[in-house]
Amino acid sequence: MFSETWEHAGRYRRTRVGAGVPAWTVSTRVEDVIAKVRGWILGQAYHPDEIAIRFHHRLTEIRPFECGNGRVARLMADALVTELGQAPFTWGAASGLPSDEIAERYRVALRIADNDNISALLAFARG
């Protein structure tokens, strides 16, 4: 996706970043999230929107890449929710707000989701 922008695009990070799991656990953590999402889908544990947003949030917590984690997580959430029969998310674009305000609302929603409350992130994604 970003191979012409970043040399390391598409490869899991190998260094520590300010946030995220230790680099040596990234691949296992991503596999665990995918397995968990598969279980949520098969068990119909949540509405498709919620499954995709929980997936998105878990990916952003892991921070598997050096850069572009939010963009990749949003893209993957859109692909998943579409596969589950729903429309792609708007990620705040429908709000008509300036891009810096949208980005701040996204960051706030992610921080709220860090406390096991994904309602703000779900509302943001559909707003």
N, CA, C and O atoms as a printed pandas DataFrame, in Angstrom:
     atom_number atom_name residue_name chain_id  residue_number  x_coord  y_coord  z_coord
0              1         N          MET        A               1    0.816   -1.193    0.000
1              2        CA          MET        A               1    0.000    0.000    0.000
2              3         C          MET        A               1    0.863    1.263    0.000
3              4         O          MET        A               1    0.560    2.210   -0.725
4              5         N          PHE        A               2    1.916    1.293    0.787
5              6        CA          PHE        A               2    2.738    2.480    0.902
6              7         C          PHE        A               2    4.168    2.245    0.423
7              8         O          PHE        A               2    5.072    2.978    0.824
8              9         N          SER        A               3    4.395    1.246   -0.421
9             10        CA          SER        A               3    5.756    0.866   -0.798
10            11         C          SER        A               3    6.525    1.972   -1.514
11            12         O          SER        A               3    7.755    1.997   -1.472
12            13         N          GLU        A               4    5.823    2.873   -2.160
13            14        CA          GLU        A               4    6.522    3.970   -2.824
14            15         C          GLU        A               4    6.754    5.149   -1.893
15            16         O          GLU        A               4    7.456    6.096   -2.245
16            17         N          THR        A               5    6.162    5.090   -0.701
17            18        CA          THR        A               5    6.326    6.155    0.277
18            19         C          THR        A               5    7.357    5.764    1.329
19            20         O          THR        A               5    8.240    6.553    1.667
20            21         N          TRP        A               6    7.240    4.548    1.840
21            22        CA          TRP        A               6    8.121    4.079    2.906
22            23         C          TRP        A               6    8.819    2.792    2.476
23            24         O          TRP        A               6    8.166    1.859    2.010
24            25         N          GLU        A               7   10.102    2.739    2.626
25            26        CA          GLU        A               7   10.883    1.565    2.263
26            27         C          GLU        A               7   10.461    0.325    3.057
27            28         O          GLU        A               7   10.511   -0.793    2.545
28            29         N          HIS        A               8   10.052    0.528    4.287
29            30        CA          HIS        A               8    9.702   -0.588    5.167
30            31         C          HIS        A               8    8.231   -0.997    5.067
31            32         O          HIS        A               8    7.775   -1.842    5.837
32            33         N          ALA        A               9    7.486   -0.413    4.134
33            34        CA          ALA        A               9    6.056   -0.691    4.014
34            35         C          ALA        A               9    5.800   -2.183    3.813
35            36         O          ALA        A               9    6.494   -2.856    3.052
36            37         N          GLY        A              10    4.791   -2.675    4.512
37            38        CA          GLY        A              10    4.393   -4.067    4.380
38            39         C          GLY        A              10    5.156   -5.026    5.261
39            40         O          GLY        A              10    4.865   -6.222    5.273
40            41         N          ARG        A              11    6.131   -4.522    6.000
41            42        CA          ARG        A              11    6.900   -5.369    6.920
42            43         C          ARG        A              11    6.608   -4.940    8.349
43            44         O          ARG        A              11    6.541   -3.750    8.656
44            45         N          TYR        A              12    6.437   -5.930    9.215
45            46        CA          TYR        A              12    6.214   -5.603   10.621
46            47         C          TYR        A              12    7.417   -4.848   11.170
47            48         O          TYR        A              12    8.555   -5.074   10.761
48            49         N          ARG        A              13    7.140   -3.957   12.096
49            50        CA          ARG        A              13    8.231   -3.172   12.678
50            51         C          ARG        A              13    9.139   -4.067   13.512
51            52         O          ARG        A              13    8.721   -5.094   14.047
52            53         N          ARG        A              14   10.391   -3.642   13.602
53            54        CA          ARG        A              14   11.400   -4.403   14.352
54            55         C          ARG        A              14   11.961   -3.602   15.514
55            56         O          ARG        A              14   12.860   -4.060   16.220
56            57         N          THR        A              15   11.428   -2.413   15.705
57            58        CA          THR        A              15   11.922   -1.548   16.756
58            59         C          THR        A              15   10.787   -1.150   17.684
59            60         O          THR        A              15    9.611   -1.302   17.356
60            61         N          ARG        A              16   11.153   -0.650   18.820
61            62        CA          ARG        A              16   10.178   -0.166   19.795
62            63         C          ARG        A              16    9.653    1.188   19.337
63            64         O          ARG        A              16   10.414    2.024   18.850
64            65         N          VAL        A              17    8.364    1.398   19.495
65            66        CA          VAL        A              17    7.771    2.699   19.236
66            67         C          VAL        A              17    7.191    3.209   20.547
67            68         O          VAL        A              17    7.104    2.453   21.516
68            69         N          GLY        A              18    6.800    4.455   20.595
69            70        CA          GLY        A              18    6.270    5.030   21.822
70            71         C          GLY        A              18    5.057    4.285   22.348
71            72         O          GLY        A              18    4.885    4.156   23.560
72            73         N          ALA        A              19    4.227    3.801   21.460
73            74        CA          ALA        A              19    3.041    3.043   21.840
74            75         C          ALA        A              19    3.096    1.708   21.109
75            76         O          ALA        A              19    3.889    1.527   20.185
76            77         N          GLY        A              20    2.273    0.805   21.519
77            78        CA          GLY        A              20    2.225   -0.493   20.853
78            79         C          GLY        A              20    2.933   -1.560   21.645
79            80         O          GLY        A              20    3.607   -1.284   22.637
80            81         N          VAL        A              21    2.770   -2.763   21.199
81            82        CA          VAL        A              21    3.353   -3.920   21.877
82            83         C          VAL        A              21    4.834   -4.030   21.528
83            84         O          VAL        A              21    5.283   -3.438   20.547
84            85         N          PRO        A              22    5.596   -4.782   22.322
85            86        CA          PRO        A              22    7.006   -5.004   21.959
86            87         C          PRO        A              22    7.101   -5.595   20.545
87            88         O          PRO        A              22    6.288   -6.433   20.155
88            89         N          ALA        A              23    8.098   -5.148   19.794
89            90        CA          ALA        A              23    8.242   -5.545   18.392
90            91         C          ALA        A              23    8.284   -7.055   18.206
91            92         O          ALA        A              23    7.733   -7.572   17.235
92            93         N          TRP        A              24    8.929   -7.767   19.122
93            94        CA          TRP        A              24    9.072   -9.211   18.946
94            95         C          TRP        A              24    7.750   -9.955   19.111
95            96         O          TRP        A              24    7.685  -11.147   18.814
96            97         N          THR        A              25    6.681   -9.276   19.584
97            98        CA          THR        A              25    5.377   -9.928   19.745
98            99         C          THR        A              25    4.374   -9.561   18.650
99           100         O          THR        A              25    3.258  -10.081   18.638
100          101         N          VAL        A              26    4.756   -8.675   17.737
101          102        CA          VAL        A              26    3.811   -8.147   16.755
102          103         C          VAL        A              26    3.144   -9.245   15.937
103          104         O          VAL        A              26    1.915   -9.290   15.869
104          105         N          SER        A              27    3.913  -10.124   15.317
105          106        CA          SER        A              27    3.297  -11.116   14.425
106          107         C          SER        A              27    2.334  -12.029   15.183
107          108         O          SER        A              27    1.263  -12.358   14.673
108          109         N          THR        A              28    2.700  -12.435   16.375
109          110        CA          THR        A              28    1.819  -13.290   17.175
110          111         C          THR        A              28    0.556  -12.545   17.580
111          112         O          THR        A              28   -0.542  -13.100   17.545
112          113         N          ARG        A              29    0.720  -11.286   17.965
113          114        CA          ARG        A              29   -0.449  -10.488   18.371
114          115         C          ARG        A              29   -1.409  -10.282   17.204
115          116         O          ARG        A              29   -2.625  -10.352   17.385
116          117         N          VAL        A              30   -0.880  -10.029   16.018
117          118        CA          VAL        A              30   -1.747   -9.858   14.843
118          119         C          VAL        A              30   -2.485  -11.167   14.557
119          120         O          VAL        A              30   -3.685  -11.155   14.284
120          121         N          GLU        A              31   -1.781  -12.281   14.618
121          122        CA          GLU        A              31   -2.433  -13.586   14.402
122          123         C          GLU        A              31   -3.522  -13.829   15.439
123          124         O          GLU        A              31   -4.588  -14.347   15.107
124          125         N          ASP        A              32   -3.265  -13.460   16.690
125          126        CA          ASP        A              32   -4.264  -13.622   17.752
126          127         C          ASP        A              32   -5.514  -12.784   17.476
127          128         O          ASP        A              32   -6.636  -13.252   17.670
128          129         N          VAL        A              33   -5.316  -11.551   17.024
129          130        CA          VAL        A              33   -6.454  -10.681   16.722
130          131         C          VAL        A              33   -7.269  -11.261   15.578
131          132         O          VAL        A              33   -8.499  -11.269   15.630
132          133         N          ILE        A              34   -6.600  -11.741   14.557
133          134        CA          ILE        A              34   -7.319  -12.322   13.421
134          135         C          ILE        A              34   -8.112  -13.549   13.861
135          136         O          ILE        A              34   -9.250  -13.734   13.431
136          137         N          ALA        A              35   -7.530  -14.378   14.702
137          138        CA          ALA        A              35   -8.248  -15.554   15.214
138          139         C          ALA        A              35   -9.452  -15.128   16.055
139          140         O          ALA        A              35  -10.522  -15.730   15.965
140          141         N          LYS        A              36   -9.274  -14.101   16.862
141          142        CA          LYS        A              36  -10.371  -13.606   17.695
142          143         C          LYS        A              36  -11.500  -13.063   16.821
143          144         O          LYS        A              36  -12.674  -13.328   17.082
144          145         N          VAL        A              37  -11.147  -12.311   15.794
145          146        CA          VAL        A              37  -12.150  -11.755   14.887
146          147         C          VAL        A              37  -12.894  -12.877   14.169
147          148         O          VAL        A              37  -14.113  -12.819   14.004
148          149         N          ARG        A              38  -12.160  -13.885   13.751
149          150        CA          ARG        A              38  -12.803  -15.039   13.103
150          151         C          ARG        A              38  -13.841  -15.656   14.040
151          152         O          ARG        A              38  -14.941  -16.005   13.612
152          153         N          GLY        A              39  -13.490  -15.787   15.308
153          154        CA          GLY        A              39  -14.427  -16.324   16.300
154          155         C          GLY        A              39  -15.644  -15.437   16.484
155          156         O          GLY        A              39  -16.765  -15.933   16.593
156          157         N          TRP        A              40  -15.433  -14.122   16.519
157          158        CA          TRP        A              40  -16.562  -13.194   16.649
158          159         C          TRP        A              40  -17.508  -13.321   15.470
159          160         O          TRP        A              40  -18.727  -13.270   15.632
160          161         N          ILE        A              41  -16.935  -13.489   14.272
161          162        CA          ILE        A              41  -17.760  -13.612   13.074
162          163         C          ILE        A              41  -18.544  -14.922   13.110
163          164         O          ILE        A              41  -19.762  -14.926   12.932
164          165         N          LEU        A              42  -17.851  -16.019   13.339
165          166        CA          LEU        A              42  -18.522  -17.331   13.352
166          167         C          LEU        A              42  -19.575  -17.421   14.451
167          168         O          LEU        A              42  -20.635  -18.015   14.257
168          169         N          GLY        A              43  -19.278  -16.830   15.603
169          170        CA          GLY        A              43  -20.217  -16.868   16.721
170          171         C          GLY        A              43  -21.233  -15.747   16.705
171          172         O          GLY        A              43  -22.080  -15.659   17.594
172          173         N          GLN        A              44  -21.155  -14.889   15.701
173          174        CA          GLN        A              44  -22.029  -13.723   15.607
174          175         C          GLN        A              44  -22.081  -12.984   16.940
175          176         O          GLN        A              44  -23.149  -12.618   17.430
176          177         N          ALA        A              45  -20.897  -12.776   17.513
177          178        CA          ALA        A              45  -20.775  -12.173   18.840
178          179         C          ALA        A              45  -21.187  -10.707   18.859
179          180         O          ALA        A              45  -21.687  -10.212   19.869
180          181         N          TYR        A              46  -20.979  -10.019   17.753
181          182        CA          TYR        A              46  -21.283   -8.593   17.660
182          183         C          TYR        A              46  -21.866   -8.297   16.288
183          184         O          TYR        A              46  -21.779   -9.111   15.368
184          185         N          HIS        A              47  -22.460   -7.119   16.168
185          186        CA          HIS        A              47  -22.905   -6.615   14.870
186          187         C          HIS        A              47  -21.654   -6.456   13.991
187          188         O          HIS        A              47  -20.575   -6.175   14.513
188          189         N          PRO        A              48  -21.780   -6.631   12.672
189          190        CA          PRO        A              48  -20.616   -6.485   11.796
190          191         C          PRO        A              48  -19.841   -5.182   11.978
191          192         O          PRO        A              48  -18.610   -5.192   11.942
192          193         N          ASP        A              49  -20.538   -4.059   12.172
193          194        CA          ASP        A              49  -19.835   -2.796   12.411
194          195         C          ASP        A              49  -18.940   -2.899   13.647
195          196         O          ASP        A              49  -17.793   -2.451   13.632
196          197         N          GLU        A              50  -19.467   -3.484   14.702
197          198        CA          GLU        A              50  -18.705   -3.581   15.949
198          199         C          GLU        A              50  -17.523   -4.528   15.804
199          200         O          GLU        A              50  -16.458   -4.274   16.367
200          201         N          ILE        A              51  -17.693   -5.601   15.070
201          202        CA          ILE        A              51  -16.575   -6.516   14.822
202          203         C          ILE        A              51  -15.446   -5.769   14.113
203          204         O          ILE        A              51  -14.285   -5.863   14.511
204          205         N          ALA        A              52  -15.795   -5.031   13.066
205          206        CA          ALA        A              52  -14.777   -4.317   12.301
206          207         C          ALA        A              52  -14.097   -3.233   13.135
207          208         O          ALA        A              52  -12.888   -3.028   13.019
208          209         N          ILE        A              53  -14.861   -2.542   13.970
209          210        CA          ILE        A              53  -14.273   -1.486   14.798
210          211         C          ILE        A              53  -13.405   -2.086   15.900
211          212         O          ILE        A              53  -12.351   -1.534   16.215
212          213         N          ARG        A              54  -13.815   -3.183   16.482
213          214        CA          ARG        A              54  -12.964   -3.855   17.477
214          215         C          ARG        A              54  -11.662   -4.336   16.826
215          216         O          ARG        A              54  -10.591   -4.220   17.422
216          217         N          PHE        A              55  -11.753   -4.865   15.629
217          218        CA          PHE        A              55  -10.574   -5.278   14.868
218          219         C          PHE        A              55   -9.656   -4.077   14.640
219          220         O          PHE        A              55   -8.453   -4.146   14.890
220          221         N          HIS        A              56  -10.235   -2.987   14.168
221          222        CA          HIS        A              56   -9.479   -1.763   13.936
222          223         C          HIS        A              56   -8.757   -1.320   15.201
223          224         O          HIS        A              56   -7.561   -1.028   15.174
224          225         N          HIS        A              57   -9.487   -1.273   16.299
225          226        CA          HIS        A              57   -8.896   -0.800   17.551
226          227         C          HIS        A              57   -7.749   -1.698   17.999
227          228         O          HIS        A              57   -6.705   -1.203   18.422
228          229         N          ARG        A              58   -7.931   -3.000   17.911
229          230        CA          ARG        A              58   -6.865   -3.922   18.313
230          231         C          ARG        A              58   -5.615   -3.723   17.464
231          232         O          ARG        A              58   -4.498   -3.760   17.982
232          233         N          LEU        A              59   -5.798   -3.513   16.167
233          234        CA          LEU        A              59   -4.642   -3.272   15.298
234          235         C          LEU        A              59   -3.915   -1.992   15.687
235          236         O          LEU        A              59   -2.685   -1.952   15.697
236          237         N          THR        A              60   -4.671   -0.949   16.006
237          238        CA          THR        A              60   -4.011    0.295   16.392
238          239         C          THR        A              60   -3.294    0.154   17.729
239          240         O          THR        A              60   -2.288    0.826   17.959
240          241         N          GLU        A              61   -3.786   -0.699   18.606
241          242        CA          GLU        A              61   -3.098   -0.953   19.875
242          243         C          GLU        A              61   -1.763   -1.669   19.646
243          244         O          GLU        A              61   -0.769   -1.373   20.308
244          245         N          ILE        A              62   -1.755   -2.601   18.715
245          246        CA          ILE        A              62   -0.546   -3.373   18.420
246          247         C          ILE        A              62    0.496   -2.499   17.718
247          248         O          ILE        A              62    1.687   -2.598   18.014
248          249         N          ARG        A              63    0.060   -1.657   16.802
249          250        CA          ARG        A              63    0.958   -0.825   15.986
250          251         C          ARG        A              63    1.978   -1.710   15.270
251          252         O          ARG        A              63    3.174   -1.634   15.550
252          253         N          PRO        A              64    1.507   -2.547   14.346
253          254        CA          PRO        A              64    2.401   -3.510   13.709
254          255         C          PRO        A              64    3.466   -2.909   12.788
255          256         O          PRO        A              64    4.466   -3.566   12.500
256          257         N          PHE        A              65    3.272   -1.686   12.329
257          258        CA          PHE        A              65    4.178   -1.114   11.342
258          259         C          PHE        A              65    4.884    0.130   11.890
259          260         O          PHE        A              65    4.457    0.720   12.883
260          261         N          GLU        A              66    5.959    0.506   11.226
261          262        CA          GLU        A              66    6.694    1.712   11.620
262          263         C          GLU        A              66    5.808    2.944   11.488
263          264         O          GLU        A              66    5.771    3.786   12.385
264          265         N          CYS        A              67    5.098    3.048   10.375
265          266        CA          CYS        A              67    4.237    4.200   10.087
266          267         C          CYS        A              67    2.962    3.708    9.406
267          268         O          CYS        A              67    2.920    2.600    8.870
268          269         N          GLY        A              68    1.940    4.532    9.433
269          270        CA          GLY        A              68    0.718    4.228    8.692
270          271         C          GLY        A              68   -0.222    3.265    9.373
271          272         O          GLY        A              68   -1.115    2.724    8.721
272          273         N          ASN        A              69   -0.053    3.030   10.665
273          274        CA          ASN        A              69   -0.893    2.054   11.359
274          275         C          ASN        A              69   -2.376    2.409   11.328
275          276         O          ASN        A              69   -3.215    1.539   11.092
276          277         N          GLY        A              70   -2.705    3.667   11.562
277          278        CA          GLY        A              70   -4.105    4.078   11.528
278          279         C          GLY        A              70   -4.709    3.920   10.151
279          280         O          GLY        A              70   -5.837    3.447   10.009
280          281         N          ARG        A              71   -3.956    4.315    9.132
281          282        CA          ARG        A              71   -4.457    4.197    7.761
282          283         C          ARG        A              71   -4.682    2.732    7.379
283          284         O          ARG        A              71   -5.703    2.385    6.785
284          285         N          VAL        A              72   -3.728    1.891    7.723
285          286        CA          VAL        A              72   -3.870    0.462    7.405
286          287         C          VAL        A              72   -5.039   -0.133    8.186
287          288         O          VAL        A              72   -5.824   -0.904    7.634
288          289         N          ALA        A              73   -5.159    0.219    9.464
289          290        CA          ALA        A              73   -6.243   -0.312   10.289
290          291         C          ALA        A              73   -7.608    0.132    9.758
291          292         O          ALA        A              73   -8.554   -0.656    9.741
292          293         N          ARG        A              74   -7.710    1.392    9.325
293          294        CA          ARG        A              74   -8.982    1.863    8.754
294          295         C          ARG        A              74   -9.294    1.137    7.446
295          296         O          ARG        A              74  -10.437    0.747    7.207
296          297         N          LEU        A              75   -8.297    0.960    6.616
297          298        CA          LEU        A              75   -8.494    0.240    5.361
298          299         C          LEU        A              75   -8.947   -1.201    5.628
299          300         O          LEU        A              75   -9.864   -1.700    4.976
300          301         N          MET        A              76   -8.301   -1.856    6.583
301          302        CA          MET        A              76   -8.658   -3.244    6.891
302          303         C          MET        A              76  -10.055   -3.338    7.505
303          304         O          MET        A              76  -10.798   -4.278    7.223
304          305         N          ALA        A              77  -10.408   -2.366    8.339
305          306        CA          ALA        A              77  -11.754   -2.352    8.912
306          307         C          ALA        A              77  -12.798   -2.158    7.824
307          308         O          ALA        A              77  -13.847   -2.802    7.845
308          309         N          ASP        A              78  -12.514   -1.273    6.872
309          310        CA          ASP        A              78  -13.435   -1.075    5.751
310          311         C          ASP        A              78  -13.582   -2.354    4.924
311          312         O          ASP        A              78  -14.689   -2.724    4.533
312          313         N          ALA        A              79  -12.464   -3.020    4.663
313          314        CA          ALA        A              79  -12.523   -4.269    3.893
314          315         C          ALA        A              79  -13.330   -5.323    4.646
315          316         O          ALA        A              79  -14.132   -6.039    4.046
316          317         N          LEU        A              80  -13.121   -5.417    5.945
317          318        CA          LEU        A              80  -13.844   -6.411    6.744
318          319         C          LEU        A              80  -15.331   -6.102    6.800
319          320         O          LEU        A              80  -16.153   -6.988    6.566
320          321         N          VAL        A              81  -15.689   -4.866    7.104
321          322        CA          VAL        A              81  -17.108   -4.537    7.230
322          323         C          VAL        A              81  -17.821   -4.699    5.893
323          324         O          VAL        A              81  -18.992   -5.077    5.857
324          325         N          THR        A              82  -17.129   -4.418    4.802
325          326        CA          THR        A              82  -17.707   -4.624    3.474
326          327         C          THR        A              82  -17.923   -6.110    3.213
327          328         O          THR        A              82  -18.961   -6.519    2.695
328          329         N          GLU        A              83  -16.914   -6.917    3.585
329          330        CA          GLU        A              83  -17.044   -8.377    3.438
330          331         C          GLU        A              83  -18.205   -8.918    4.268
331          332         O          GLU        A              83  -18.824   -9.917    3.904
332          333         N          LEU        A              84  -18.494   -8.254    5.379
333          334        CA          LEU        A              84  -19.594   -8.676    6.250
334          335         C          LEU        A              84  -20.939   -8.097    5.815
335          336         O          LEU        A              84  -21.938   -8.239    6.520
336          337         N          GLY        A              85  -20.962   -7.441    4.646
337          338        CA          GLY        A              85  -22.216   -7.002    4.060
338          339         C          GLY        A              85  -22.657   -5.587    4.413
339          340         O          GLY        A              85  -23.796   -5.210    4.136
340          341         N          GLN        A              86  -21.780   -4.806    5.014
341          342        CA          GLN        A              86  -22.118   -3.435    5.396
342          343         C          GLN        A              86  -21.379   -2.443    4.504
343          344         O          GLN        A              86  -20.434   -2.808    3.804
344          345         N          ALA        A              87  -21.809   -1.210    4.535
345          346        CA          ALA        A              87  -21.133   -0.149    3.783
346          347         C          ALA        A              87  -19.814    0.192    4.469
347          348         O          ALA        A              87  -19.696    0.044    5.686
348          349         N          PRO        A              88  -18.820    0.646    3.703
349          350        CA          PRO        A              88  -17.569    1.090    4.329
350          351         C          PRO        A              88  -17.844    2.246    5.289
351          352         O          PRO        A              88  -18.845    2.951    5.153
352          353         N          PHE        A              89  -16.970    2.431    6.238
353          354        CA          PHE        A              89  -17.098    3.521    7.193
354          355         C          PHE        A              89  -16.738    4.846    6.529
355          356         O          PHE        A              89  -16.034    4.874    5.520
356          357         N          THR        A              90  -17.224    5.937    7.101
357          358        CA          THR        A              90  -16.884    7.259    6.585
358          359         C          THR        A              90  -15.732    7.884    7.370
359          360         O          THR        A              90  -15.108    8.831    6.891
360          361         N          TRP        A              91  -15.443    7.374    8.559
361          362        CA          TRP        A              91  -14.337    7.862    9.390
362          363         C          TRP        A              91  -14.404    9.371    9.598
363          364         O          TRP        A              91  -13.397   10.066    9.471
364          365         N          GLY        A              92  -15.589    9.869    9.917
365          366        CA          GLY        A              92  -15.759   11.269   10.256
366          367         C          GLY        A              92  -15.914   12.197    9.069
367          368         O          GLY        A              92  -16.195   13.381    9.253
368          369         N          ALA        A              93  -15.739   11.697    7.861
369          370        CA          ALA        A              93  -15.791   12.554    6.673
370          371         C          ALA        A              93  -17.176   13.162    6.458
371          372         O          ALA        A              93  -17.292   14.249    5.892
372          373         N          ALA        A              94  -18.215   12.476    6.900
373          374        CA          ALA        A              94  -19.573   12.981    6.710
374          375         C          ALA        A              94  -19.887   14.157    7.625
375          376         O          ALA        A              94  -20.909   14.822    7.456
376          377         N          SER        A              95  -19.010   14.417    8.595
377          378        CA          SER        A              95  -19.253   15.494    9.555
378          379         C          SER        A              95  -19.079   16.878    8.951
379          380         O          SER        A              95  -19.628   17.850    9.472
380          381         N          GLY        A              96  -18.327   16.985    7.864
381          382        CA          GLY        A              96  -18.067   18.281    7.253
382          383         C          GLY        A              96  -17.046   19.120    8.014
383          384         O          GLY        A              96  -16.828   20.283    7.673
384          385         N          LEU        A              97  -16.425   18.555    9.027
385          386        CA          LEU        A              97  -15.422   19.275    9.817
386          387         C          LEU        A              97  -14.089   19.345    9.080
387          388         O          LEU        A              97  -13.833   18.539    8.186
388          389         N          PRO        A              98  -13.238   20.305    9.447
389          390        CA          PRO        A              98  -11.888   20.350    8.859
390          391         C          PRO        A              98  -11.104   19.089    9.228
391          392         O          PRO        A              98  -11.363   18.466   10.257
392          393         N          SER        A              99  -10.155   18.725    8.387
393          394        CA          SER        A              99   -9.422   17.469    8.575
394          395         C          SER        A              99   -8.684   17.410    9.912
395          396         O          SER        A              99   -8.583   16.331   10.496
396          397         N          ASP        A             100   -8.167   18.530   10.415
397          398        CA          ASP        A             100   -7.471   18.488   11.703
398          399         C          ASP        A             100   -8.435   18.188   12.847
399          400         O          ASP        A             100   -8.067   17.507   13.804
400          401         N          GLU        A             101   -9.666   18.691   12.757
401          402        CA          GLU        A             101  -10.678   18.394   13.777
402          403         C          GLU        A             101  -11.115   16.932   13.693
403          404         O          GLU        A             101  -11.321   16.281   14.717
404          405         N          ILE        A             102  -11.255   16.421   12.471
405          406        CA          ILE        A             102  -11.602   15.002   12.298
406          407         C          ILE        A             102  -10.511   14.132   12.912
407          408         O          ILE        A             102  -10.808   13.171   13.621
408          409         N          ALA        A             103   -9.255   14.464   12.645
409          410        CA          ALA        A             103   -8.133   13.688   13.195
410          411         C          ALA        A             103   -8.140   13.719   14.716
411          412         O          ALA        A             103   -7.878   12.700   15.354
412          413         N          GLU        A             104   -8.432   14.855   15.298
413          414        CA          GLU        A             104   -8.479   14.948   16.763
414          415         C          GLU        A             104   -9.626   14.117   17.331
415          416         O          GLU        A             104   -9.456   13.447   18.350
416          417         N          ARG        A             105  -10.771   14.151   16.696
417          418        CA          ARG        A             105  -11.904   13.336   17.159
418          419         C          ARG        A             105  -11.581   11.843   17.051
419          420         O          ARG        A             105  -11.984   11.050   17.902
420          421         N          TYR        A             106  -10.867   11.478   16.021
421          422        CA          TYR        A             106  -10.424   10.087   15.856
422          423         C          TYR        A             106   -9.507    9.683   17.012
423          424         O          TYR        A             106   -9.693    8.623   17.611
424          425         N          ARG        A             107   -8.524   10.519   17.326
425          426        CA          ARG        A             107   -7.598   10.215   18.426
426          427         C          ARG        A             107   -8.333   10.108   19.761
427          428         O          ARG        A             107   -8.035    9.226   20.566
428          429         N          VAL        A             108   -9.282   10.997   19.992
429          430        CA          VAL        A             108  -10.063   10.955   21.234
430          431         C          VAL        A             108  -10.874    9.663   21.298
431          432         O          VAL        A             108  -10.919    9.010   22.340
432          433         N          ALA        A             109  -11.509    9.295   20.197
433          434        CA          ALA        A             109  -12.304    8.062   20.161
434          435         C          ALA        A             109  -11.426    6.839   20.409
435          436         O          ALA        A             109  -11.850    5.900   21.083
436          437         N          LEU        A             110  -10.205    6.842   19.871
437          438        CA          LEU        A             110   -9.276    5.732   20.126
438          439         C          LEU        A             110   -8.908    5.656   21.605
439          440         O          LEU        A             110   -8.852    4.566   22.175
440          441         N          ARG        A             111   -8.658    6.807   22.230
441          442        CA          ARG        A             111   -8.307    6.810   23.659
442          443         C          ARG        A             111   -9.467    6.296   24.503
443          444         O          ARG        A             111   -9.249    5.569   25.473
444          445         N          ILE        A             112  -10.683    6.659   24.151
445          446        CA          ILE        A             112  -11.858    6.153   24.872
446          447         C          ILE        A             112  -11.947    4.641   24.692
447          448         O          ILE        A             112  -12.241    3.918   25.644
448          449         N          ALA        A             113  -11.695    4.166   23.480
449          450        CA          ALA        A             113  -11.739    2.724   23.208
450          451         C          ALA        A             113  -10.669    1.973   23.991
451          452         O          ALA        A             113  -10.844    0.796   24.305
452          453         N          ASP        A             114   -9.569    2.638   24.308
453          454        CA          ASP        A             114   -8.525    2.007   25.123
454          455         C          ASP        A             114   -9.043    1.589   26.496
455          456         O          ASP        A             114   -8.450    0.738   27.158
456          457         N          ASN        A             115  -10.153    2.192   26.916
457          458        CA          ASN        A             115  -10.767    1.872   28.207
458          459         C          ASN        A             115  -11.983    0.962   28.040
459          460         O          ASN        A             115  -12.928    1.024   28.827
460          461         N          ASP        A             116  -11.950    0.120   27.013
461          462        CA          ASP        A             116  -13.001   -0.865   26.739
462          463         C          ASP        A             116  -14.368   -0.256   26.463
463          464         O          ASP        A             116  -15.395   -0.844   26.802
464          465         N          ASN        A             117  -14.380    0.921   25.849
465          466        CA          ASN        A             117  -15.634    1.549   25.451
466          467         C          ASN        A             117  -15.477    1.973   23.997
467          468         O          ASN        A             117  -14.897    3.019   23.704
468          469         N          ILE        A             118  -15.994    1.160   23.096
469          470        CA          ILE        A             118  -15.799    1.453   21.671
470          471         C          ILE        A             118  -16.932    2.278   21.071
471          472         O          ILE        A             118  -16.925    2.537   19.868
472          473         N          SER        A             119  -17.898    2.693   21.872
473          474        CA          SER        A             119  -19.056    3.409   21.328
474          475         C          SER        A             119  -18.645    4.695   20.608
475          476         O          SER        A             119  -19.187    4.988   19.542
476          477         N          ALA        A             120  -17.712    5.467   21.153
477          478        CA          ALA        A             120  -17.294    6.710   20.499
478          479         C          ALA        A             120  -16.572    6.421   19.185
479          480         O          ALA        A             120  -16.757    7.149   18.210
480          481         N          LEU        A             121  -15.754    5.369   19.144
481          482        CA          LEU        A             121  -15.054    5.016   17.921
482          483         C          LEU        A             121  -16.037    4.510   16.870
483          484         O          LEU        A             121  -15.892    4.818   15.687
484          485         N          LEU        A             122  -17.008    3.756   17.281
485          486        CA          LEU        A             122  -18.040    3.262   16.357
486          487         C          LEU        A             122  -18.845    4.437   15.798
487          488         O          LEU        A             122  -19.107    4.490   14.597
488          489         N          ALA        A             123  -19.235    5.368   16.654
489          490        CA          ALA        A             123  -19.986    6.547   16.196
490          491         C          ALA        A             123  -19.135    7.393   15.261
491          492         O          ALA        A             123  -19.634    7.897   14.254
492          493         N          PHE        A             124  -17.856    7.554   15.585
493          494        CA          PHE        A             124  -16.962    8.329   14.725
494          495         C          PHE        A             124  -16.836    7.664   13.352
495          496         O          PHE        A             124  -16.912    8.336   12.323
496          497         N          ALA        A             125  -16.644    6.355   13.341
497          498        CA          ALA        A             125  -16.445    5.628   12.083
498          499         C          ALA        A             125  -17.657    5.747   11.155
499          500         O          ALA        A             125  -17.506    5.791    9.935
500          501         N          ARG        A             126  -18.834    5.797   11.728
501          502        CA          ARG        A             126  -20.051    5.917   10.926
502          503         C          ARG        A             126  -20.481    7.359   10.726
503          504         O          ARG        A             126  -21.442    7.616   10.001
504          505         N          GLY        A             127  -19.794    8.303   11.351
505          506        CA          GLY        A             127  -20.201    9.718   11.292
506          507         C          GLY        A             127  -19.520   10.505   10.213
507          508         O          GLY        A             127  -19.778   11.700   10.065
